[in-house]
């Protein structure tokens, strides 16, 4: 999903929800902040009280496997013992940052967290259709490998003296999405000594930077 599309979806939802607002994060930062990251097929959606319950079949776990398998609503059912089924919870409305942009029978990558012993996801969490992830090389390889290896890198703007993470990728601008080339086509990696970080120059990143040169 490009910067323009992401911004349009974000602003459109924020305008309709009145109470839900989210700070945009680079996908790598969202990955590092998430408690679990999975690729899953949406099977069902139903409202129970003040929560929406999303039934999933987990196809791949990228983060949080140990805790995920011990969480309420996750288990194996039927003949497909290789793929656990899970219940993910979200708020029922936009004002509560509920997730309502997903469809049954489609596959998504879902960054989420644990809340009161349940899997929880909101509009502010990173959720994207898997077919779109496949079309973004940096995002795909980042989720599969590089994001988790480089959570020591500082990506969000930091204005203190010591932010506790490695410097090199954090924006110094007040805008959280300063450079669309970094957001759409790159990921932040540590150097060989583990003392600093920099944006990895994928071919798409180089093309993007060249097109944005004055």
TIVEXKOL-176641 format. One record per residue (C-alpha): chain; x, y, z; residue number from 1. Coordinates in Angstrom, 3 decimals, always signed. Layout:
<rec><cadena>A</cadena><u>X</u><v>Y</v><w>Z</w><num>NUM</num></rec>
...
***
This chain:
<rec><cadena>A</cadena><u>+0.000</u><v>+0.000</v><w>+0.000</w><num>1</num></rec>
<rec><cadena>A</cadena><u>+1.565</u><v>+3.301</v><w>-1.048</w><num>2</num></rec>
<rec><cadena>A</cadena><u>+1.963</u><v>+6.405</v><w>+1.116</w><num>3</num></rec>
<rec><cadena>A</cadena><u>-0.945</u><v>+8.156</v><w>-0.655</w><num>4</num></rec>
<rec><cadena>A</cadena><u>-3.339</u><v>+5.212</v><w>-0.275</w><num>5</num></rec>
<rec><cadena>A</cadena><u>-2.325</u><v>+4.657</v><w>+3.345</w><num>6</num></rec>
<rec><cadena>A</cadena><u>-2.854</u><v>+8.331</v><w>+4.163</w><num>7</num></rec>
<rec><cadena>A</cadena><u>-6.254</u><v>+8.410</v><w>+2.437</w><num>8</num></rec>
<rec><cadena>A</cadena><u>-7.503</u><v>+5.373</v><w>+4.353</w><num>9</num></rec>
<rec><cadena>A</cadena><u>-6.145</u><v>+6.727</v><w>+7.612</w><num>10</num></rec>
<rec><cadena>A</cadena><u>-7.637</u><v>+10.199</v><w>+7.230</w><num>11</num></rec>
<rec><cadena>A</cadena><u>-10.979</u><v>+8.871</v><w>+5.992</w><num>12</num></rec>
<rec><cadena>A</cadena><u>-11.374</u><v>+6.567</v><w>+8.948</w><num>13</num></rec>
<rec><cadena>A</cadena><u>-10.231</u><v>+9.197</v><w>+11.439</w><num>14</num></rec>
<rec><cadena>A</cadena><u>-12.815</u><v>+11.642</v><w>+10.114</w><num>15</num></rec>
<rec><cadena>A</cadena><u>-15.655</u><v>+9.161</v><w>+10.601</w><num>16</num></rec>
<rec><cadena>A</cadena><u>-14.658</u><v>+7.772</v><w>+13.986</w><num>17</num></rec>
<rec><cadena>A</cadena><u>-14.418</u><v>+11.086</v><w>+15.925</w><num>18</num></rec>
<rec><cadena>A</cadena><u>-12.639</u><v>+9.403</v><w>+18.848</w><num>19</num></rec>
<rec><cadena>A</cadena><u>-10.047</u><v>+7.106</v><w>+17.264</w><num>20</num></rec>
<rec><cadena>A</cadena><u>-6.709</u><v>+8.565</v><w>+16.253</w><num>21</num></rec>
<rec><cadena>A</cadena><u>-3.454</u><v>+6.748</v><w>+15.522</w><num>22</num></rec>
<rec><cadena>A</cadena><u>+0.148</u><v>+7.830</v><w>+15.055</w><num>23</num></rec>
<rec><cadena>A</cadena><u>+1.409</u><v>+6.374</v><w>+11.752</w><num>24</num></rec>
<rec><cadena>A</cadena><u>+4.309</u><v>+3.953</v><w>+12.152</w><num>25</num></rec>
<rec><cadena>A</cadena><u>+6.781</u><v>+2.498</v><w>+9.697</w><num>26</num></rec>
<rec><cadena>A</cadena><u>+5.878</u><v>-1.200</v><w>+9.240</w><num>27</num></rec>
<rec><cadena>A</cadena><u>+9.158</u><v>-2.167</v><w>+10.932</w><num>28</num></rec>
<rec><cadena>A</cadena><u>+8.344</u><v>-0.097</v><w>+13.998</w><num>29</num></rec>
<rec><cadena>A</cadena><u>+4.839</u><v>-1.585</v><w>+14.052</w><num>30</num></rec>
<rec><cadena>A</cadena><u>+6.350</u><v>-5.093</v><w>+13.842</w><num>31</num></rec>
<rec><cadena>A</cadena><u>+8.711</u><v>-4.424</v><w>+16.736</w><num>32</num></rec>
<rec><cadena>A</cadena><u>+5.929</u><v>-2.959</v><w>+18.889</w><num>33</num></rec>
<rec><cadena>A</cadena><u>+3.523</u><v>-5.828</v><w>+18.150</w><num>34</num></rec>
<rec><cadena>A</cadena><u>+3.267</u><v>-8.796</v><w>+20.505</w><num>35</num></rec>
<rec><cadena>A</cadena><u>+2.347</u><v>-11.181</v><w>+17.710</w><num>36</num></rec>
<rec><cadena>A</cadena><u>+2.552</u><v>-11.133</v><w>+13.914</w><num>37</num></rec>
<rec><cadena>A</cadena><u>+0.706</u><v>-13.710</v><w>+11.829</w><num>38</num></rec>
<rec><cadena>A</cadena><u>-0.472</u><v>-14.464</v><w>+8.326</w><num>39</num></rec>
<rec><cadena>A</cadena><u>-4.021</u><v>-15.746</v><w>+8.537</w><num>40</num></rec>
<rec><cadena>A</cadena><u>-7.190</u><v>-16.436</v><w>+6.591</w><num>41</num></rec>
<rec><cadena>A</cadena><u>-10.336</u><v>-14.757</v><w>+7.905</w><num>42</num></rec>
<rec><cadena>A</cadena><u>-13.091</u><v>-17.349</v><w>+8.373</w><num>43</num></rec>
<rec><cadena>A</cadena><u>-15.818</u><v>-15.489</v><w>+10.244</w><num>44</num></rec>
<rec><cadena>A</cadena><u>-16.803</u><v>-12.279</v><w>+12.013</w><num>45</num></rec>
<rec><cadena>A</cadena><u>-19.463</u><v>-11.896</v><w>+14.680</w><num>46</num></rec>
<rec><cadena>A</cadena><u>-20.390</u><v>-9.346</v><w>+17.324</w><num>47</num></rec>
<rec><cadena>A</cadena><u>-20.475</u><v>-10.570</v><w>+20.916</w><num>48</num></rec>
<rec><cadena>A</cadena><u>-21.443</u><v>-7.857</v><w>+23.375</w><num>49</num></rec>
<rec><cadena>A</cadena><u>-19.142</u><v>-4.896</v><w>+22.867</w><num>50</num></rec>
<rec><cadena>A</cadena><u>-16.544</u><v>-6.878</v><w>+20.930</w><num>51</num></rec>
<rec><cadena>A</cadena><u>-16.230</u><v>-8.223</v><w>+17.428</w><num>52</num></rec>
<rec><cadena>A</cadena><u>-14.803</u><v>-11.744</v><w>+17.308</w><num>53</num></rec>
<rec><cadena>A</cadena><u>-12.830</u><v>-12.584</v><w>+14.175</w><num>54</num></rec>
<rec><cadena>A</cadena><u>-12.301</u><v>-16.276</v><w>+13.475</w><num>55</num></rec>
<rec><cadena>A</cadena><u>-8.982</u><v>-17.031</v><w>+11.778</w><num>56</num></rec>
<rec><cadena>A</cadena><u>-6.926</u><v>-19.921</v><w>+10.521</w><num>57</num></rec>
<rec><cadena>A</cadena><u>-3.285</u><v>-19.091</v><w>+11.227</w><num>58</num></rec>
<rec><cadena>A</cadena><u>-1.146</u><v>-19.944</v><w>+8.217</w><num>59</num></rec>
<rec><cadena>A</cadena><u>+2.191</u><v>-18.606</v><w>+9.464</w><num>60</num></rec>
<rec><cadena>A</cadena><u>+3.490</u><v>-17.103</v><w>+12.694</w><num>61</num></rec>
<rec><cadena>A</cadena><u>+6.272</u><v>-14.540</v><w>+12.335</w><num>62</num></rec>
<rec><cadena>A</cadena><u>+6.392</u><v>-13.346</v><w>+15.955</w><num>63</num></rec>
<rec><cadena>A</cadena><u>+5.041</u><v>-14.461</v><w>+19.305</w><num>64</num></rec>
<rec><cadena>A</cadena><u>+4.615</u><v>-18.173</v><w>+18.624</w><num>65</num></rec>
<rec><cadena>A</cadena><u>+5.357</u><v>-19.322</v><w>+22.183</w><num>66</num></rec>
<rec><cadena>A</cadena><u>+2.797</u><v>-17.072</v><w>+23.859</w><num>67</num></rec>
<rec><cadena>A</cadena><u>+0.345</u><v>-17.330</v><w>+20.971</w><num>68</num></rec>
<rec><cadena>A</cadena><u>-0.101</u><v>-21.064</v><w>+21.415</w><num>69</num></rec>
<rec><cadena>A</cadena><u>-0.997</u><v>-20.576</v><w>+25.091</w><num>70</num></rec>
<rec><cadena>A</cadena><u>-3.538</u><v>-17.820</v><w>+24.493</w><num>71</num></rec>
<rec><cadena>A</cadena><u>-7.305</u><v>-18.127</v><w>+24.886</w><num>72</num></rec>
<rec><cadena>A</cadena><u>-9.084</u><v>-18.866</v><w>+21.623</w><num>73</num></rec>
<rec><cadena>A</cadena><u>-6.115</u><v>-20.496</v><w>+19.880</w><num>74</num></rec>
<rec><cadena>A</cadena><u>-6.247</u><v>-24.225</v><w>+19.188</w><num>75</num></rec>
<rec><cadena>A</cadena><u>-6.376</u><v>-27.039</v><w>+16.672</w><num>76</num></rec>
<rec><cadena>A</cadena><u>-9.680</u><v>-28.297</v><w>+15.328</w><num>77</num></rec>
<rec><cadena>A</cadena><u>-10.764</u><v>-30.727</v><w>+12.636</w><num>78</num></rec>
<rec><cadena>A</cadena><u>-8.477</u><v>-32.501</v><w>+10.187</w><num>79</num></rec>
<rec><cadena>A</cadena><u>-6.120</u><v>-29.578</v><w>+9.526</w><num>80</num></rec>
<rec><cadena>A</cadena><u>-3.842</u><v>-30.051</v><w>+12.536</w><num>81</num></rec>
<rec><cadena>A</cadena><u>-0.986</u><v>-28.085</v><w>+10.974</w><num>82</num></rec>
<rec><cadena>A</cadena><u>-2.817</u><v>-24.759</v><w>+11.036</w><num>83</num></rec>
<rec><cadena>A</cadena><u>-4.225</u><v>-23.539</v><w>+14.363</w><num>84</num></rec>
<rec><cadena>A</cadena><u>-7.497</u><v>-21.690</v><w>+14.533</w><num>85</num></rec>
<rec><cadena>A</cadena><u>-7.732</u><v>-18.495</v><w>+16.532</w><num>86</num></rec>
<rec><cadena>A</cadena><u>-10.169</u><v>-15.899</v><w>+17.787</w><num>87</num></rec>
<rec><cadena>A</cadena><u>-9.000</u><v>-12.311</v><w>+17.501</w><num>88</num></rec>
<rec><cadena>A</cadena><u>-10.933</u><v>-9.560</v><w>+19.237</w><num>89</num></rec>
<rec><cadena>A</cadena><u>-11.522</u><v>-5.926</v><w>+18.293</w><num>90</num></rec>
<rec><cadena>A</cadena><u>-13.907</u><v>-3.124</v><w>+19.235</w><num>91</num></rec>
<rec><cadena>A</cadena><u>-17.283</u><v>-3.087</v><w>+17.513</w><num>92</num></rec>
<rec><cadena>A</cadena><u>-17.152</u><v>+0.515</v><w>+16.329</w><num>93</num></rec>
<rec><cadena>A</cadena><u>-14.804</u><v>+3.069</v><w>+14.849</w><num>94</num></rec>
<rec><cadena>A</cadena><u>-14.876</u><v>+5.281</v><w>+17.920</w><num>95</num></rec>
<rec><cadena>A</cadena><u>-13.272</u><v>+2.418</v><w>+19.837</w><num>96</num></rec>
<rec><cadena>A</cadena><u>-10.687</u><v>+1.920</v><w>+17.075</w><num>97</num></rec>
<rec><cadena>A</cadena><u>-12.389</u><v>-1.264</v><w>+15.937</w><num>98</num></rec>
<rec><cadena>A</cadena><u>-11.038</u><v>-3.035</v><w>+12.874</w><num>99</num></rec>
<rec><cadena>A</cadena><u>-13.686</u><v>-3.237</v><w>+10.158</w><num>100</num></rec>
<rec><cadena>A</cadena><u>-11.744</u><v>-3.223</v><w>+6.888</w><num>101</num></rec>
<rec><cadena>A</cadena><u>-11.239</u><v>-6.973</v><w>+6.549</w><num>102</num></rec>
<rec><cadena>A</cadena><u>-13.267</u><v>-9.508</v><w>+4.577</w><num>103</num></rec>
<rec><cadena>A</cadena><u>-14.006</u><v>-13.184</v><w>+5.062</w><num>104</num></rec>
<rec><cadena>A</cadena><u>-12.067</u><v>-15.758</v><w>+3.011</w><num>105</num></rec>
<rec><cadena>A</cadena><u>-9.160</u><v>-13.390</v><w>+2.408</w><num>106</num></rec>
<rec><cadena>A</cadena><u>-5.617</u><v>-13.686</v><w>+3.760</w><num>107</num></rec>
<rec><cadena>A</cadena><u>-4.016</u><v>-10.939</v><w>+5.820</w><num>108</num></rec>
<rec><cadena>A</cadena><u>-0.850</u><v>-10.203</v><w>+7.719</w><num>109</num></rec>
<rec><cadena>A</cadena><u>-1.906</u><v>-9.066</v><w>+11.184</w><num>110</num></rec>
<rec><cadena>A</cadena><u>+0.211</u><v>-7.259</v><w>+13.779</w><num>111</num></rec>
<rec><cadena>A</cadena><u>-1.534</u><v>-7.447</v><w>+17.142</w><num>112</num></rec>
<rec><cadena>A</cadena><u>-1.199</u><v>-7.616</v><w>+20.897</w><num>113</num></rec>
<rec><cadena>A</cadena><u>-2.519</u><v>-9.436</v><w>+23.940</w><num>114</num></rec>
<rec><cadena>A</cadena><u>-5.246</u><v>-7.943</v><w>+26.094</w><num>115</num></rec>
<rec><cadena>A</cadena><u>-6.759</u><v>-9.688</v><w>+29.100</w><num>116</num></rec>
<rec><cadena>A</cadena><u>-5.451</u><v>-13.021</v><w>+27.860</w><num>117</num></rec>
<rec><cadena>A</cadena><u>-6.936</u><v>-12.621</v><w>+24.368</w><num>118</num></rec>
<rec><cadena>A</cadena><u>-5.561</u><v>-11.763</v><w>+20.946</w><num>119</num></rec>
<rec><cadena>A</cadena><u>-6.473</u><v>-8.166</v><w>+20.231</w><num>120</num></rec>
<rec><cadena>A</cadena><u>-6.217</u><v>-5.986</v><w>+17.139</w><num>121</num></rec>
<rec><cadena>A</cadena><u>-7.362</u><v>-2.452</v><w>+16.367</w><num>122</num></rec>
<rec><cadena>A</cadena><u>-7.476</u><v>+0.005</v><w>+13.504</w><num>123</num></rec>
<rec><cadena>A</cadena><u>-4.170</u><v>+1.411</v><w>+14.774</w><num>124</num></rec>
<rec><cadena>A</cadena><u>-2.419</u><v>-1.940</v><w>+14.336</w><num>125</num></rec>
<rec><cadena>A</cadena><u>-0.837</u><v>-2.908</v><w>+11.031</w><num>126</num></rec>
<rec><cadena>A</cadena><u>-3.219</u><v>-5.145</v><w>+9.056</w><num>127</num></rec>
<rec><cadena>A</cadena><u>-2.822</u><v>-5.621</v><w>+5.321</w><num>128</num></rec>
<rec><cadena>A</cadena><u>-4.064</u><v>-8.080</v><w>+2.733</w><num>129</num></rec>
<rec><cadena>A</cadena><u>-1.342</u><v>-10.619</v><w>+1.997</w><num>130</num></rec>
<rec><cadena>A</cadena><u>-1.566</u><v>-10.122</v><w>-1.770</w><num>131</num></rec>
<rec><cadena>A</cadena><u>-0.495</u><v>-6.500</v><w>-1.229</w><num>132</num></rec>
<rec><cadena>A</cadena><u>+2.404</u><v>-7.593</v><w>+0.960</w><num>133</num></rec>
<rec><cadena>A</cadena><u>+3.643</u><v>-9.876</v><w>-1.821</w><num>134</num></rec>
<rec><cadena>A</cadena><u>+3.833</u><v>-6.863</v><w>-4.130</w><num>135</num></rec>
<rec><cadena>A</cadena><u>+6.093</u><v>-4.949</v><w>-1.724</w><num>136</num></rec>
<rec><cadena>A</cadena><u>+9.507</u><v>-6.606</v><w>-1.562</w><num>137</num></rec>
<rec><cadena>A</cadena><u>+10.872</u><v>-4.633</v><w>+1.388</w><num>138</num></rec>
<rec><cadena>A</cadena><u>+7.757</u><v>-5.296</v><w>+3.456</w><num>139</num></rec>
<rec><cadena>A</cadena><u>+7.689</u><v>-8.990</v><w>+2.572</w><num>140</num></rec>
<rec><cadena>A</cadena><u>+11.338</u><v>-9.717</v><w>+3.425</w><num>141</num></rec>
<rec><cadena>A</cadena><u>+11.119</u><v>-7.399</v><w>+6.411</w><num>142</num></rec>
<rec><cadena>A</cadena><u>+8.265</u><v>-9.373</v><w>+7.945</w><num>143</num></rec>
<rec><cadena>A</cadena><u>+9.901</u><v>-12.694</v><w>+7.183</w><num>144</num></rec>
<rec><cadena>A</cadena><u>+13.375</u><v>-11.786</v><w>+8.417</w><num>145</num></rec>
<rec><cadena>A</cadena><u>+14.775</u><v>-8.278</v><w>+8.798</w><num>146</num></rec>
<rec><cadena>A</cadena><u>+12.244</u><v>-6.423</v><w>+10.948</w><num>147</num></rec>
<rec><cadena>A</cadena><u>+12.663</u><v>-8.715</v><w>+13.927</w><num>148</num></rec>
<rec><cadena>A</cadena><u>+16.462</u><v>-8.725</v><w>+13.670</w><num>149</num></rec>
<rec><cadena>A</cadena><u>+16.675</u><v>-4.939</v><w>+13.839</w><num>150</num></rec>
<rec><cadena>A</cadena><u>+14.312</u><v>-3.846</v><w>+16.605</w><num>151</num></rec>
<rec><cadena>A</cadena><u>+17.267</u><v>-2.131</v><w>+18.300</w><num>152</num></rec>
<rec><cadena>A</cadena><u>+17.101</u><v>+0.604</v><w>+15.644</w><num>153</num></rec>
<rec><cadena>A</cadena><u>+15.322</u><v>+3.880</v><w>+16.420</w><num>154</num></rec>
<rec><cadena>A</cadena><u>+12.716</u><v>+4.629</v><w>+13.734</w><num>155</num></rec>
<rec><cadena>A</cadena><u>+10.301</u><v>+7.002</v><w>+15.436</w><num>156</num></rec>
<rec><cadena>A</cadena><u>+11.324</u><v>+10.650</v><w>+15.902</w><num>157</num></rec>
<rec><cadena>A</cadena><u>+13.279</u><v>+11.049</v><w>+19.140</w><num>158</num></rec>
<rec><cadena>A</cadena><u>+14.012</u><v>+14.426</v><w>+20.696</w><num>159</num></rec>
<rec><cadena>A</cadena><u>+15.726</u><v>+13.353</v><w>+23.910</w><num>160</num></rec>
<rec><cadena>A</cadena><u>+19.434</u><v>+13.049</v><w>+24.613</w><num>161</num></rec>
<rec><cadena>A</cadena><u>+19.358</u><v>+9.262</v><w>+24.956</w><num>162</num></rec>
<rec><cadena>A</cadena><u>+16.457</u><v>+7.414</v><w>+23.335</w><num>163</num></rec>
<rec><cadena>A</cadena><u>+17.787</u><v>+3.981</v><w>+24.222</w><num>164</num></rec>
<rec><cadena>A</cadena><u>+18.035</u><v>+2.677</v><w>+20.666</w><num>165</num></rec>
<rec><cadena>A</cadena><u>+20.565</u><v>+2.842</v><w>+17.837</w><num>166</num></rec>
<rec><cadena>A</cadena><u>+20.554</u><v>+6.006</v><w>+15.761</w><num>167</num></rec>
<rec><cadena>A</cadena><u>+20.618</u><v>+6.381</v><w>+11.993</w><num>168</num></rec>
<rec><cadena>A</cadena><u>+17.044</u><v>+5.908</v><w>+10.766</w><num>169</num></rec>
<rec><cadena>A</cadena><u>+14.899</u><v>+8.136</v><w>+12.967</w><num>170</num></rec>
<rec><cadena>A</cadena><u>+13.325</u><v>+11.161</v><w>+11.355</w><num>171</num></rec>
<rec><cadena>A</cadena><u>+14.263</u><v>+14.571</v><w>+12.734</w><num>172</num></rec>
<rec><cadena>A</cadena><u>+11.107</u><v>+16.043</v><w>+11.234</w><num>173</num></rec>
<rec><cadena>A</cadena><u>+7.828</u><v>+16.584</v><w>+13.077</w><num>174</num></rec>
<rec><cadena>A</cadena><u>+6.141</u><v>+14.610</v><w>+10.284</w><num>175</num></rec>
<rec><cadena>A</cadena><u>+6.018</u><v>+10.874</v><w>+11.168</w><num>176</num></rec>
<rec><cadena>A</cadena><u>+6.152</u><v>+9.964</v><w>+7.464</w><num>177</num></rec>
<rec><cadena>A</cadena><u>+8.977</u><v>+12.182</v><w>+6.232</w><num>178</num></rec>
<rec><cadena>A</cadena><u>+10.260</u><v>+9.984</v><w>+3.419</w><num>179</num></rec>
<rec><cadena>A</cadena><u>+7.900</u><v>+7.706</v><w>+1.427</w><num>180</num></rec>
<rec><cadena>A</cadena><u>+10.910</u><v>+5.885</v><w>-0.073</w><num>181</num></rec>
<rec><cadena>A</cadena><u>+11.902</u><v>+4.667</v><w>+3.382</w><num>182</num></rec>
<rec><cadena>A</cadena><u>+8.323</u><v>+3.768</v><w>+4.292</w><num>183</num></rec>
<rec><cadena>A</cadena><u>+7.442</u><v>+1.916</v><w>+1.094</w><num>184</num></rec>
<rec><cadena>A</cadena><u>+10.729</u><v>+0.449</v><w>-0.145</w><num>185</num></rec>
<rec><cadena>A</cadena><u>+13.215</u><v>+0.005</v><w>+2.699</w><num>186</num></rec>
<rec><cadena>A</cadena><u>+13.876</u><v>-1.287</v><w>+6.198</w><num>187</num></rec>
<rec><cadena>A</cadena><u>+16.336</u><v>-0.163</v><w>+8.850</w><num>188</num></rec>
<rec><cadena>A</cadena><u>+19.305</u><v>-2.435</v><w>+9.606</w><num>189</num></rec>
<rec><cadena>A</cadena><u>+22.188</u><v>-2.443</v><w>+12.079</w><num>190</num></rec>
<rec><cadena>A</cadena><u>+25.773</u><v>-2.185</v><w>+10.876</w><num>191</num></rec>
<rec><cadena>A</cadena><u>+28.176</u><v>-5.105</v><w>+11.275</w><num>192</num></rec>
<rec><cadena>A</cadena><u>+29.377</u><v>-3.780</v><w>+14.652</w><num>193</num></rec>
<rec><cadena>A</cadena><u>+25.865</u><v>-3.222</v><w>+15.956</w><num>194</num></rec>
<rec><cadena>A</cadena><u>+26.629</u><v>+0.398</v><w>+16.815</w><num>195</num></rec>
<rec><cadena>A</cadena><u>+24.353</u><v>+2.284</v><w>+14.398</w><num>196</num></rec>
<rec><cadena>A</cadena><u>+21.600</u><v>+1.752</v><w>+11.841</w><num>197</num></rec>
<rec><cadena>A</cadena><u>+20.831</u><v>+2.869</v><w>+8.301</w><num>198</num></rec>
<rec><cadena>A</cadena><u>+18.176</u><v>+2.390</v><w>+5.628</w><num>199</num></rec>
<rec><cadena>A</cadena><u>+18.837</u><v>-0.627</v><w>+3.427</w><num>200</num></rec>
<rec><cadena>A</cadena><u>+19.035</u><v>+0.456</v><w>-0.202</w><num>201</num></rec>
<rec><cadena>A</cadena><u>+16.818</u><v>-1.953</v><w>-2.115</w><num>202</num></rec>
<rec><cadena>A</cadena><u>+16.543</u><v>-1.427</v><w>-5.900</w><num>203</num></rec>
<rec><cadena>A</cadena><u>+13.073</u><v>+0.101</v><w>-5.452</w><num>204</num></rec>
<rec><cadena>A</cadena><u>+14.427</u><v>+2.391</v><w>-2.747</w><num>205</num></rec>
<rec><cadena>A</cadena><u>+17.173</u><v>+3.646</v><w>-5.069</w><num>206</num></rec>
<rec><cadena>A</cadena><u>+14.648</u><v>+4.254</v><w>-7.849</w><num>207</num></rec>
<rec><cadena>A</cadena><u>+12.371</u><v>+6.114</v><w>-5.458</w><num>208</num></rec>
<rec><cadena>A</cadena><u>+15.170</u><v>+8.296</v><w>-4.098</w><num>209</num></rec>
<rec><cadena>A</cadena><u>+16.346</u><v>+9.121</v><w>-7.621</w><num>210</num></rec>
<rec><cadena>A</cadena><u>+12.840</u><v>+10.192</v><w>-8.619</w><num>211</num></rec>
<rec><cadena>A</cadena><u>+12.612</u><v>+12.478</v><w>-5.571</w><num>212</num></rec>
<rec><cadena>A</cadena><u>+15.928</u><v>+14.239</v><w>-6.180</w><num>213</num></rec>
<rec><cadena>A</cadena><u>+15.551</u><v>+17.992</v><w>-6.813</w><num>214</num></rec>
***
